[in-house]
Amino acid sequence: MLSRRHALAAFTAVALTAGSLPTSLPAAAQTLTKASLRLKWLPQAQFAGFYVALAKGYYKAEGIDLAINPGGPNLLTENLVATGADTFGLSGGTDSVFAARDKGLPIVCIGVSHQITPFIFVTRKDGPVKTLQDFKGKTVTTWFTGANHVLNGMLAKEGIKADELKIQPQQVSVTPFVDGNVDVITATYYNEFYTIQSRMPKDSLKTFVAEDYGITFPRDTLIVAETTAKEKPDLVKAFLRASIKGWKDAFADPKGAVDAVMAVAPTLDRPQQEFMLTEVKRLMTAGKAAQSGLFWIDPDAVKTAHDFFLKYGVISKSLDLAVAYDASFIGSVPVTERLP
């Protein structure tokens, strides 16, 4: 499965570089500024709005010659953006931004996609794990691109140390969990949870949700390097305008949005992609997004998450949130244009 997806990623990179996607809008007369968007994972409906914006020429209309670069299991978007390898990035989430800033990486969050925590920790209802305390001594798989920080924070709140359980990197496939070789697996609502439920009875599963522990971890954060934010603010604003148009179109025409994604990743399962887009819409329009629009940065949610991670030692020091999260860029887009 992994090798197939890597092949798919290679195909996508070639396709985008070759400009194979159709456009419906003419390019701006001025010279286009080359830029790239690094995704957090391989092409799928989780990123549909960006592909729609690219296919419809919204980035070119804003003067941007954008390449969409897929992510993967061994790529950290924060590192690629911080080093200048990519202009924009869709990183793990607020937790990933905290961790990156804690390590001194000069990145800035310019928008938040998922306004509530998009992933959950799944176990068997009839198994030995009934509470977080039962995680002790068990095998738990998670992603070391942000989800691990959320897991550690939740455990710490219950007084559980990470070394009291067996935390392992999670594979692309959910088979180890389905086969009973893993006690707890991390799953997004829109992807892995769908796959697990298609292979196991829905009523046989038990989930652990961050919100049940009094905390929300906004995810899928748009980031740029500090230098980009300071030296190219108009580019950042133009990127956000085009991206928002793409996402609004994706929500208005789900079939067309899935078509745009499958144009670059034709082997994806269409029913799953349609389900994914529905779940992603729910995550992106939750919370303050209903009033403040897409990609809004909710300062209260950010501060609450920051204080939670600081209290439980996930980050080593207090961070300057005004520097790490700059809402001025998304705020430059009129609210009426941001509303989903």
SVG drawing of the C-alpha trace seen along z (x, -y; Angstrom):
<svg xmlns="http://www.w3.org/2000/svg" viewBox="-23 -43 40 54">
<polyline fill="none" stroke="black" stroke-width="0.4" points="0.0,0.0 2.8,-2.4 4.8,-1.7 1.6,-2.3 1.1,-5.6 4.6,-6.7 4.3,-5.9 1.1,-8.0 3.0,-10.9 5.6,-10.8 2.9,-10.8 1.3,-13.8 4.5,-15.8 5.1,-15.2 1.5,-16.0 1.5,-19.3 4.9,-20.3 3.8,-19.7 0.7,-21.8 -1.6,-19.0 -4.6,-20.4 -7.1,-22.4 -7.6,-26.0 -10.8,-28.1 -9.3,-31.5 -6.6,-33.3 -3.3,-34.0 -2.7,-37.5 -0.8,-39.7 2.0,-40.3 4.9,-37.9 3.8,-35.1 5.6,-34.5 6.7,-30.9 5.6,-29.3 4.9,-25.9 2.5,-24.4 3.7,-21.3 0.9,-19.1 1.0,-17.1 0.2,-13.9 -0.4,-12.4 -3.2,-13.7 -6.7,-13.1 -9.9,-15.0 -8.5,-16.3 -6.8,-18.9 -9.5,-19.2 -9.9,-23.0 -6.3,-23.6 -6.5,-21.3 -9.8,-23.0 -8.1,-26.4 -5.2,-25.2 -7.4,-23.6 -9.6,-26.7 -6.7,-29.0 -7.3,-31.0 -3.7,-31.1 -2.6,-32.3 -5.3,-34.9 -3.6,-36.1 -0.2,-36.2 1.0,-32.9 2.5,-30.0 1.8,-27.4 3.1,-23.9 1.4,-21.5 3.9,-19.1 2.6,-16.0 3.8,-15.1 4.5,-11.6 5.4,-9.5 9.0,-10.7 8.4,-14.4 7.9,-17.2 6.2,-20.2 7.5,-22.5 11.1,-21.6 10.6,-22.1 9.0,-25.5 11.4,-26.7 14.4,-25.9 12.8,-27.5 12.3,-24.3 8.6,-25.2 6.9,-28.5 3.7,-27.4 2.9,-24.4 -0.1,-22.6 1.4,-21.3 0.1,-18.9 -1.7,-21.4 -1.4,-23.9 0.5,-21.2 3.0,-20.9 3.5,-24.6 4.1,-24.7 6.7,-21.9 8.4,-23.6 8.6,-26.9 9.8,-25.2 12.7,-23.8 13.5,-27.2 12.1,-26.7 11.2,-30.1 7.7,-29.4 4.4,-31.4 0.9,-30.1 -1.3,-32.1 -4.5,-30.1 -6.1,-27.1 -8.1,-24.6 -9.7,-22.1 -11.2,-24.1 -11.6,-21.0 -9.5,-18.0 -9.8,-15.8 -8.4,-12.6 -9.3,-10.1 -7.6,-7.2 -9.5,-3.9 -9.5,-0.6 -11.8,2.4 -14.9,1.9 -14.6,5.5 -10.8,5.2 -8.7,4.4 -8.6,0.6 -11.5,-1.1 -9.8,-4.3 -6.6,-6.3 -5.1,-4.6 -5.5,-1.3 -3.0,-2.6 -0.3,-1.6 1.7,1.4 -0.3,1.4 0.9,1.0 -0.3,-2.3 0.5,-3.5 0.4,-7.2 2.0,-9.7 5.1,-11.5 4.1,-14.6 1.9,-16.1 -0.5,-13.4 2.1,-12.1 2.2,-15.5 -1.6,-15.4 -1.4,-11.8 1.4,-12.7 -0.5,-15.7 -3.7,-13.7 -1.7,-11.0 0.1,-13.6 -3.2,-15.1 -4.0,-11.6 -0.6,-11.3 0.7,-8.7 4.2,-8.9 5.0,-8.1 7.4,-5.3 4.7,-3.5 3.2,-2.3 4.6,-1.1 4.2,-4.0 5.2,-3.0 5.1,-4.9 1.9,-4.2 1.9,-2.4 -0.2,-3.6 -2.4,-0.5 -4.8,0.1 -4.4,3.9 -2.2,4.3 -5.0,2.9 -7.7,4.9 -5.6,8.1 -5.3,7.5 -1.5,6.7 -2.1,3.1 -4.2,2.2 -4.8,-1.5 -4.6,-3.2 -4.7,-6.8 -7.4,-7.6 -8.7,-10.7 -12.5,-10.9 -12.2,-11.3 -9.7,-8.6 -8.5,-5.8 -11.7,-5.6 -13.7,-5.2 -11.4,-2.3 -11.5,-0.6 -15.3,-0.8 -15.5,0.8 -13.5,3.8 -15.0,4.1 -18.5,3.6 -19.0,0.0 -20.4,0.9 -17.3,2.9 -15.1,-0.2 -14.3,-2.6 -12.8,-6.0 -10.9,-8.5 -11.5,-12.1 -9.5,-15.1 -12.6,-17.3 -13.7,-14.8 -10.6,-15.8 -11.5,-19.5 -9.2,-20.5 -9.4,-21.1 -6.4,-20.9 -7.1,-22.8 -5.3,-21.0 -4.1,-21.3 -2.4,-24.7 -1.2,-26.8 2.4,-28.0 5.1,-30.1 8.6,-31.0 9.1,-34.2 11.0,-35.7 8.1,-35.1 5.6,-36.7 7.8,-39.7 9.1,-40.2 6.2,-38.9 3.0,-39.8 1.1,-40.4 2.0,-36.9 0.7,-35.4 -2.6,-37.3 -3.0,-36.4 -2.4,-32.7 -5.1,-32.8 -7.6,-34.5 -7.2,-31.9 -7.3,-29.0 -10.5,-30.2 -12.1,-30.5 -11.1,-26.9 -12.4,-25.5 -15.8,-27.3 -16.1,-25.9 -15.2,-22.4 -18.0,-22.6 -20.5,-23.9 -19.6,-21.2 -18.3,-18.1 -18.4,-16.0 -16.3,-18.5 -13.9,-18.7 -13.4,-14.9 -12.9,-15.0 -10.1,-17.5 -8.4,-15.4 -8.8,-12.2 -7.4,-13.9 -4.0,-13.8 -4.6,-10.6 -6.9,-8.4 -6.4,-5.2 -8.1,-6.7 -11.4,-5.1 -14.1,-7.6 -16.7,-6.7 -14.0,-7.2 -13.0,-10.5 -16.6,-11.7 -16.9,-10.7 -13.6,-12.4 -14.7,-15.7 -17.9,-15.6 -16.0,-15.1 -13.4,-17.7 -16.2,-20.3 -17.5,-19.5 -14.1,-20.1 -13.4,-23.2 -16.7,-24.9 -16.9,-24.1 -16.3,-26.4 -15.5,-30.0 -15.4,-29.4 -19.2,-29.7 -18.9,-33.4 -15.3,-34.2 -14.9,-32.2 -12.5,-29.6 -8.9,-29.3 -9.7,-31.6 -7.2,-31.5 -9.1,-31.4 -6.8,-33.0 -8.7,-31.4 -8.3,-27.9 -4.7,-28.5 -3.9,-29.8 -5.8,-27.0 -3.9,-24.4 -0.6,-26.1 -1.2,-26.3 -2.2,-22.6 1.0,-21.5 3.1,-23.8 1.5,-22.5 2.1,-18.8 5.6,-19.3 5.0,-18.7 6.7,-22.0 9.6,-23.2 8.8,-26.9 6.1,-29.5 5.9,-30.7 5.1,-34.1 1.8,-33.3 1.5,-36.7 4.6,-35.8 3.8,-32.1 0.2,-32.9 -0.4,-35.9 -4.1,-36.4 -3.5,-39.6 -3.2,-37.8 -6.4,-35.9 -8.0,-39.0 -7.1,-40.9 -9.7,-38.8 -13.2,-40.2 -15.3,-38.1 -18.0,-37.8 -15.5,-36.1 -14.3,-33.8 -17.6,-32.5 -18.2,-28.9"/>
</svg>
